[in-house]
Amino acid sequence: MSVAKTLVGRRRANLEIREPMGLLAKSLVLLVSVLIGLAVSVCILIASGVSASDLWNEFIVYIVTSPKNLSAVLVQSVPLMIAGLAAAVAFRARFWNIGIEGQMIFGAIAATYIAINDLGPEPLRLVLMFMAAAIGGIGWILLPAILKIKLNINEIISTLLMNYIAFNFLLHLLYGSWRDPLSGFPNSQQYDASEVFPLVGWQSLNFSMVISLFLVLFVLWLFIFSRFGFVLRVLHGNSEMARSLGIRIGLVVLLVTALSGALSGICGFVISAGIESRMTQSFFVGFGFSGILIAFLARDNPIGILIVSVLFATLVIGGQSLQVFYQIPFAMVQLIQAIIVMCVAGSEFFIRYRIAILR
């Protein structure tokens, strides 16, 4: 099917819709687009005064050869991974969850409530905090979900605005009754040893990595092997067809958004109990939108989310080194992320279309 035509000399170039690409071909196009984005980013950093050898050392050598740096990358990838899963789950039901950070906040608030009040026996404290975080995330996404299902209110706006409400409630707690009584700083008191993820025996890597890998496998099973995953594929592909097949779209969207909110809440809990050892006023910053980008780059594939999360974490850790040792602003790291995202978005053109040269 011809979409646009131009003349090139005596030949005619037709822009045609491709036949559906296979997984290997799509992966190759995405890989090339990421490499192009990285190449452009390297050129920008070199122009900013960082040599190619320094970039190689900061992002490859020092991370791969240093167990401390490698473990820092893996720890940083855990919340990114879970946030990416939360976004991907919601996107599968065509629910654009932009409120991941708000759900992270209420997940952490619920978990911290268990911690500061010493609820439950110590051996089960982390389990209770995990469950409370999931419930907190679900509770904060339910209102936008119901508004979407019942009144068809745009969830992008409602979930985004809920972030601001959650953030101000967090500040109310941390500058009020939950302020650390020892230091006086606006963060919660430090968690007890039973409320922090135990180390797994290698550097700073803790049990949160196990949880994130389990969640990746669970979402992979849900998407590919479960009956519910088949319903999601139908709904994602054509909502009208899903409705004509008798699928209760409202119920499916409600269940999916609840799972997305639960994952977001768990993400907040993982940062508080696995990285910060307390709830701070900025623990969530950047993770929500990074999760959305990770889900987009991975095409909502759980295994892809795992890989992209590690790459994003490498960029974060390497970017911190660039800021400290080369005075590169954090905005430059964000620019690199934007360039890669734009290149991946542009690759969609080559996946969907091809240029045919005709005589």
C-alpha positions, 0 to 999 in steps of 0.5 A: 500500500503506497503512502507517499511517493517522490521522484528520485531521478528517473526512479520512483521511491514508494513509502510502503507499509511493511509486513509484520516484522519478526521478533529478531528483526524488530530486536535488530532495529531497536538495537541499531537505534539504541547504538545510534543514540549512544553514538550521538550521546558520546559525541555530545559528551566529547564536545563537552570536554570528556575524552572517549577514553574517560567515557570508556573507563567510567561506563565500562571498565570501572563498572564491570571490573569493580564489584562495588560499582557493579553492585551499586548498578544492580541495587539501583536497577531494582526500583527501576525494574519494578517501576518499569513493570508497573508502567508496562502492566498498565499500558497493556490495558491501555491505561496510561499510568503517569501517577507511578510516583504518587503510588510509590509515595503511598506505598512507602507511607504504608510500609513506614507506618508498619515500621514506626509503630512496630506492628507485627512480630519482627520476623514478619515485619518485612512481609507486612511492610511489603503487603502494606506497600502494595495496598497503599499503591492500590489505594492511590490508583483506584480513584483514577481507575474508577473515574476512567471506567465510570466517567471516561475521565482521562487517566493521564491527567488524573494520575498526574495530578494525584502525584502532587497530592501524594507529595504534599501529604508526604511533606505534611508527614515528614515536616510534622509527626513523622519527622526524625526525633533524633536528627530533626531532619524531615525524614522518618526515623531510621528503620530497625534491622528487621525492617531493612532488606538483608544482604545476600552476601555479595557487596551491597546487593540485598534481598530486593533483587530477589523480589524484583526478579520474582516480579519479572517472572510473574509479569512474564507468566501473566503476559505470555502464559496466562489466560488473563494475558490473552485477554490483555492482548486482545484488549490492547490490540482492539478494545472494540473487538474485546467488547464484542467478544464479551470481555468485561473491559471495566473489570479487566482495567480495574484488575490491571490498574490495581496490579500496576498500583501494587507494583508501584507501591512495592517500588516505593517500599523497595527504595525505602527499605533497600536503599534509604533505610528510611522514608525521605522526602525525595526518595521517589524523584525520577523513578516514575518517569524513568519507569515509563521510559523503560517500559517504552524502550522495552516494548512492555516486555518483562525481560526487556525491562530487566535489561533496560533497567540495568542499562539505565542504572549504569547510566545513572551511576556513570552519570554521577561519576561524570558530575563529580569528576568532570563537572558534567551537569545532571541535565546532560544525563537527562539529555542522553536519556532523551536522545536514546528515547527519541532514537528508539521512537524513530525506529518505529518508522522503520519497523512499520514502513519500508522505502521501495525504489521502483524503476 
